[in-house]
Amino acid sequence: MINFDDDDDDDDDFGFDDDETWDDYDDGFSDVSIQQGNFNCSFCGAANHTFIDPSQGMEQEYVEDCQTCCAPNLLRVNWQDDLSAWTMESGEE
């Protein structure tokens, strides 16, 4: 338990020992970086920017709202080995 009233302990305000770093809590995905992606809204056609988290797998499907009209878009994201790139398709939920 974190004690915020005791200034004599070696923990910082987040419960980490002063000698520890975030690298000590590696979750196995530190070498995977978030990628930027783009899609056109299936409802209004507006261009949208989003982010792809490779740690979620090579095939992903999730809903993201349009940044212009707020309509829910079903995004299908796939890693294409032959292109060495992500492909993204949007459709109506």
N, C-alpha and C positions, 0 to 999 in steps of 0.2 A: 504494500500500500504506500502511496506517495504521501508524505507529510509536508505540506506547504508551509507550516509554521516553524519548522526546525531548520534554521539556516546553517547548522553545523554538519549536516550530513553531506555525503559525497555525490548525491544525486542532483541532477538539474531539475527544472520544473516539469519535465516530461518523463521523469522516472528513469532516465539513463544515467549510468555512472559517468562521471566526467572523463574517464579514460576510454569510454566506449565511443564508437562512431556508428553512423547508419550502416556502414559496410559490414559491421558485425551482425546485422540483421538481414543479410542477403536472402531474398526469397527465390533465387534461382533464375530470375528474369532480368538481372541487372544488365545483361548484354543485349537485351531486346529493347529497341526504342520505339516509341509511339510514332506512327506515320500519319501524314496528313492525307485526307481524301476529299473528293468532291462528288456531289450528286445533284441532279436536277429534280426538283419536287415533282412527284407524279400527279399532283393536283394543279398547281399554278405554273410550273415550269421554271421557277426561280432557281438560280444556282446557289448551292449551299456548301459550306465548308464543314468538315467533320474530322474526327481523328480515328485511326484504326489502331487497336491494341493487339499486336501480334501474340501476346501471351495468352489470348483467348482462343487460339487455334487457327488452323489454315482455312477453315470454312466457318464463317460466322453469319448469324442472322439475328437482327435486332431492329427495333423501331426507334426512329429518331424524328422528332417534329421538325417541320420546315421552319426555317428562321424568318420567313416572310409571312406565310399564311397560317402557320401553326398546325397544319394538317399532318397526321401521322404517316410517315413513310416507312415501309418495310424495306430494310437494306439487307442485301445479300452480298457478303464480302468473301472473296476467295483469293488465295495465293496461287499464282500461275508460275510454276517452275520454269516453263519454257520462255516466259517473258521476264522472269525475275521481278515481278511487280504484282501489286494487288489490283484486282478488278472489283468494281462496285456497281451493283444494279439496284435501282429503287423501284418500288411498286406500291400499290395501294394496300393497306393493311386489311 
